[in-house]
Amino acid sequence: MPVRFRYQTIEFNDVDIHLRSLRDKQEFSDPFGEAESLGISSAQWSLFGVVWESSQVLAHKMASFDITNKRILEIGCGMGLSSLLLNKRHADITATDYHPEAGNFLQTNASLNNCEEIPFLRTSWADIHDGLGYFDVLIGADLLYEIEHVALLANFINRHASPTCEVLIVDPGRGFHSAFCKKMSSFGFEFRLLPNALGVAAKSYKGEVTQFLRAV
């Protein structure tokens, strides 16, 4: 059975982002077993394709973020809400995700928003030869699902972070935030918590928005 979609518009100040996402978390389609071969189970398959609260928090931060002369990477982009918004603002944005359908959804949504094509790479955080290069800013939302993700994510960021770099991570509170901050500190990043309001929604977010800074 084909998956069913949801269409919605999310407002950021004077910018509207139109999204085609999965209708809900019950959707599933892996006819050729591509996701299964990557270790993505039927229960996990849909998680990339819905709009999570954490991703909205991150996108609201990106609505007013200084993008001047900065190369930006969205890690584990899922629906790519922040990437779409940054693209709309004409930022130098690249997106990554592990899910085999994330890139297709991202480009479909770029078309819906009359955006330029967004550079995308399907990659694993463990792939040390992904060819992405270095970035001035790295962003991500709700990435730390397992304790193993702490080292994988921090190492991935360190490999792709310019010597002077800013990292913004939004975490809903899955329990691995402190360990991740400690690992990032070992790579020379200082960190602080940022206000976490959901922008125009005027709604408090119960997770944490952490800014990591490194300078030489």
N, C-alpha and C positions, 0 to 999 in steps of 0.2 A: 504494500500500500504506500503511495507517495506521501511524503511529509506535508503537513499543513503549515501555513505561514501566518504570521501576524504582521500587520503594517501599523506603524506608529510614528509620531513626530515628537521629538524632544527639543525643548526650547532652551537656548543659551543666550541670554541678553537679546541681541538683535539677529541671532543666527538660529535657524531651524535645521535640525538634522532629521531626515526621513530614513526610517529603518525597516527593512524586511528581515524579520527574525523568525525563529521557530515559534509555532503557536504556543507551545508549552513544553515542559520537561518530559512529556510522554512520547514525543516524536522520536523516530528512529529509522534510519535507512543506511544500510551498509551492504548492498547487494553483492559486491565483489570482495568483501572481507578485508578491505583496505584498513579500516579503523581497527578491526580485530587484530590484524597483523602488527599494528603499532602498539598493541596492548590496551586499546580503548574498548572497554566493555559496552554492552548495550545499555547498561544503567548510566554509564558516564557519557555516552555518545552525544546527548543533547545539551550538555552543560555549556559548550561553547556558544550555543545558538540562542540563548535567551539574554535579556538585558538585566544584569545584576545591579543591586544598589551600589556596590563598590565601584563599578565601572562608571556609574553616573556621577559619583563623588569625584572621581579622577577627571572626568570630562569637564565638570564645572571648574576644576582647578585650571584646566587647559584653556578655558574660555578667555582668561585674562593673562595667561602665562606669557612672559617675554620670550618671543621666538626669534629675535634678531640674530642672524648669523649663527644659528644653532642647528646642528644635526641631531635629530630626535629619533629614538627607537621606542616603539611600544612593544613590550614583552607580553606574550600570552594574550594577544589582543582580543580573542573571542569575536564578538560582533564588531570590534574596532571602533567603538563610539568616539574615543579620544582621537584616534587616527583620522576619522572622518572630519571631526571638528577642526583639527589642526590643518588638515588638507584644505578645508574651506577657508582657513585663515592664511593659506599660501605658505605654510611652514614646510621645512625640509623634513618630512616624516617617513619613516620606514616601519613596517609592522611585521611581527612574527607570531607564529602559533604552531603548536604540534598537531592540531586536528587537521585531517585531510580536506575538510570542507570550509575551513575558516577563510582561506584565500578567495574561494569562489563567492562566498557571502560578502566579503569585503569589497570586491570589485563590482558586484551587483549593486551594493549600497552606494558606492562611489558614483555609479551611473545615475542612481535615483536622485543624488544630490548635485548632479551636474559637476562633479569634481574631476580633477585629473586622476589618472590611474595611480594608485598608491603602491609603491614598491613593497612587495611581500615575500617572505621566505618561510616555508614550512621547515622548522628545524627543532631539534632537541637541545635542551640546555647542556647535554653531555657531549654534543658534537663540537669538537675543538677546531674543526676545519670548515666552518660554515661560510667563511668568506665575507662576513658582514662588515668587518672593519671596526672603526672607533666612532663613538658618539659623544656629543657634549651633554646630552640629556637622555636619561633612560627612565621610562615610566611603566607602571604595571598595577593591576588591580586584582586582588583575591587570587594570589599565586601560590600560597604556601598551604597546600592541602595535606602534605605528609612531612614528617621530620626529615626525610631524605631530601626534600626540596630546599631546605635551608642552605646546605652546601652547594647543591647544584645551581640554584639561582644566584647565590652570591658569587660563585666562581664564574658563571656566565656573564654577570654584570662586570666583574673585574676584567674579564678578557676584552670586553667591548667598550669600556669606559676610557675616555680620553684622560690624560693626566690631571687636568682640571675638569671636573665633572659634577653634575647634579643628578640625583636619582630621587624620584618620587614613587613611593609604594603605598598603596591603599590596602589595608588588611582588615577584614571584618571581625577578626578575633578568633582564629582557629587554634591558637595556642602556641604558635611557633615564632611569633613576632620578636620576642626577646632574644631568642637564639640567633635569629637572622640579623638583628642589630649588632650582636656581639661578633658575628662572622664578618659583617661589613666593616666593623671597626678594625678588624685585623688587616684589612686592605687599605687602611688609611682614611676611611670615611668618618666624619663627624655627623651626628644626626640630632634632629629635634622633631617634636610633634607639631603639626600645623592645625589650625582650626579646621573643623570637619563638617561645616554646615553644607547641606545639599543645595546650595545656591538659591535659585528662585523658589524652590520647594519650601524654604525656610524650615527645614526639618532636620533635627539633630541625627547625626550618623553615629551608631554605637561602636563602630570600629575605630581604627587609627590611621591617620595620614602622616607618613614619616618622610621627612626631607633628609637626604644624605648628601653631604658636600665633601669634595676632596679638591685640594688645590696644591700646586707645586710652587 
